[in-house]
Amino acid sequence: MANKEATEIKYSAEQVQEILKDYKLARTSREMSLLGRKEVLTGKAKFGIFGDGKELPQIVMAKFFKNGDFRSGYYRDQTFMMAIGELTIREFFAQLYAHPDPEADPNSAGRQMNSHFATRLIKDDGKWKSQTDMKNTSADLSPTAGQMARTLGLAQASKVYRNNEDLLDWNQFSVNGNEIAWGTIGDASTSEGIFWETMNAAGVLQVPMIMSVWDDGYGISVAKKYQTTKESISKALRGFKRTQKEPGFEIFTVKAWEYEELLTVYNDAKEVAREEHVPVLIHVEEVTQPQGHSTSGSHERYKSDERLEWEEKHCCVNQFKEWIIKEEIATEEELQELDKEARDEVQREQKKAWDAFQNPIVNEKNDILKILDQAINLYPHRDNLKSYKSTLNRKKKPLRRDVISIARRILLELRGTDSEVKSRLVNWLEEQQDVNFDRYHSHLYSETKYSPLNIEEVKPTYNSNSKKVDGRIVLRDNFDKIFEKYPNSLAFGEDVGKLGDVNLGLEGMQEKYGKIRVSDTGIREATILGQGIGLSLRGLRPIAEIQYLDYIVYCLQGLVDDVASLRYRTKGGQAYPLIVRTRGHRLEGIWHAGSPMGMIINAIRGVHVCVPRNLTEAAGFYNTLMQGDDPALVIEPLNAYRMKEKIPTNLGEFTVPLGIPDVVQEGSDITLVSYGSTFNIVESLLPNLQEMNISAELIDARSLLPFDRNKIILESLKKTNRILFIDEDVPGGATAYMMQKVIEEHGGYYYLDSPAKCLTAKAHRPAYASDGDYFSKPNAEDILEKVYEMMHEANPSKYPAI
């Protein structure tokens, strides 16, 4: 040890040990990045994106990350994940190879590209783990700045736990709200609107969030002078900085290679966020990117020689090494020995990860080769079999698809034969189909006992004193029961708090339950959703309101990329039991009357979509969903708030099952399927149809995701032999979806005596006012004429032409 006596005066033995441990980790992470890139370029992995250049600030950040804290990060945080003990070298390479086993890759079971991290928050039995006993990270996603809104909700959860007295003993999720949400983002991604929306909302809400911005000067090839005003996000945000008189957030700047200054800055940031519940932005400048953005390109194409030389000099690992030598903590030779240890360990663990990934596939390959040999012996003149064997033998590093593809080709080749070898192949493929379903298709929705699909229907009950009230009263009083029953429930959105939402469905709830549980937000749909995302990940049951269905577009990216895919992309390791509440269908004008259901249901598979016809049904859905562990979108019908409904006696208890249509009227001539507000129009026409001697069976779909799990509509079609799907989406939207489900997937085609038909709105948004509604969406006469036209086609003598 160089100048050991002087070193011991300046740094204690514990400090020396910690510094050298930090250096070893930095070198290990760098070697992982270097070797990871080689594995991609040699074809053993598909794609690579790495955290090289950010090792030192991430190691320092990890020192202040405590049990119970949450990371909501950026796909370059491998060093941080290693520093908190939630990523091993072998797990890193397992994800790079897409190993589909959560034991090998606990982050995503091979479902996400490398450097997308997640800790497993849910036990195998579906219950939450104790988050305060572990260091938590929410599952990463690739869309730039997509992690921002979620970070806001994770931080807000600490504020809720600190201020809601009913949750003070919920120590599984929080200890007095002391937890910090740690966000990370690349500097170029701060150009995204969601970054600004989140930072503004964090300043308004005053939540414990620390956002680290890794600034390497580029967004892939685009220099930050084209990205950010003043070429500095910390300068651009100065107006948000808190003062003695005005709240806001704290802002720090620090260079990525200054170890001692990083320690000071992150310690100060931690104190501000954890103790004061004030958000913090840390602008980490002079970050380098030694290998460029990813394996899909080379940064030499867009960086000058001068810039590349500067990056080599200012690489945080190189600077850290020079500082250690300068401070006489270790000699260059000693550090070189640590370098070698790191490199050797990475190579050993990478090989183990590769073998663990390859061996099961090689075994499957050998299984098929044995079957192939038997098939060739049995059918020696079938040259394709020999070709398949040659092809498979050439695969020295086979993928699973190589094996399965050839196995299926063999089966095609053996068509029309009957032999033991063919039976073996069929059985093998069936076994693989089951295994591969689990590997690649499972956990889109909850597979736990808490799935909302397991909630049995409880009908609303009434007595002689049950009054007819405005539908909103049923909804409001049911929400009251929910808030009373679930102390971890809360609702928020535009006009939700003081007003009780624009239709007064939450009237008086803020006054009764307080501003923490029922609150107003700004006009910022993306971060309203983000609040719900983060809160739901921390044991709370948020109801996030998007004021109108048309506005769902503002937060659709979060629903699509994060909410809908979370359980799937972690293979059941995480879940968002989030309810998004909105209202839609028939009202006034282009942006308050949309019904883009086809867009929604095809974008957010993984989220339940409920489309109740009235507010009693809506309340029943909320009661169901609060007992489950999946996310859902509930679309209340806009014109139902003033419609009269009897108020049930079992508010908060009655439920509406997901995916179980309601046969509202039985009939024998034609099946009519609809939902939401349009359903009510169809129902109002039943007397008219009866006058026309048409016996219509009317079915309310009730939910579109899932749709008709028990094939109730098919049973109706077996009886009527003709069917009409009616809604107010555009042509080819949700009606086409329902038709495909019933006619193709459920086998309804075999029971048709007439072509299945759809009746939809026009292809444009609805025009303004009552006339606009009439001419834009299916009206009463449209429905009557369409039904009669179908009956005329079936029996012209009984139903003469109009």
Secondary structure, 3 states (H helix, E strand, C coil): CCCHHHHHHHCCHHHHHHHHHHHHHHHHHHHHHHHHHHHHHCCCCCCCCCCCCCHHHHHHHHHCCCCCCEEECCCCCHHHHHHCCCCCHHHHHHHHHCCCCCCCCCCCCCCCCCCCCCCCCECCCCCECCHHHCCEECCCCCCCCCHHHHHHHHHHHHHHHHHCHHHCCCCCCCCCCCCCEEEEEEHHHHHCHHHHHHHHHHHHHCCCEEEEEECCCEECCEEHHHCCHHHCHHHHCHHHECCCCCCCEEEEEEECCCHHHHHHHHHHHHHHHHHHCCCEEEEEECCCCCCCCCCCCCHHHCCCHHHHHHHHHHCHHHHHHHHHHHCCCCCHHHHHHHHHHHHHHHHHHHHHHHHHHHHHHHHHHHHHHHHHHHHHHHCCCCHHHHHHHHHHHHCCCCCHHHHHHHHHHHHHHCCCCCCHHHHHHHHHHHHHHHHHHHHHCCCCCCCCCCCHHHCCCECCCCCCCCCEEEHHHHHHHHHHHHHHHCCCEEEEECCCCCCCCCCCCCCCHHHHHCCCCEEECCCCHHHHHHHHHHHHHCCCEEEEECCCHHHHHHHHHHHHHHHCCHHHHCCCCCCCCCEEEEEECCCCCCCCCCCCHHHHHHHCCCCEEECCCCHHHHHHHHHHHHCCCCCEEEEEEHHHCCCEEECCCCCCCCECCCCCCEEEECCCCEEEEECHHHHHHHHHCHHHHHHCCCCEEEEECCEEECCCCCCHHHHHHHHHCCEEEECCCCCCCHHHHHHHHHHHHCCHHHHCCCCCEEECCCCCCCCCHHHHHHHHCCCHHHHHHHHHHHHHHHCCCCCCCC
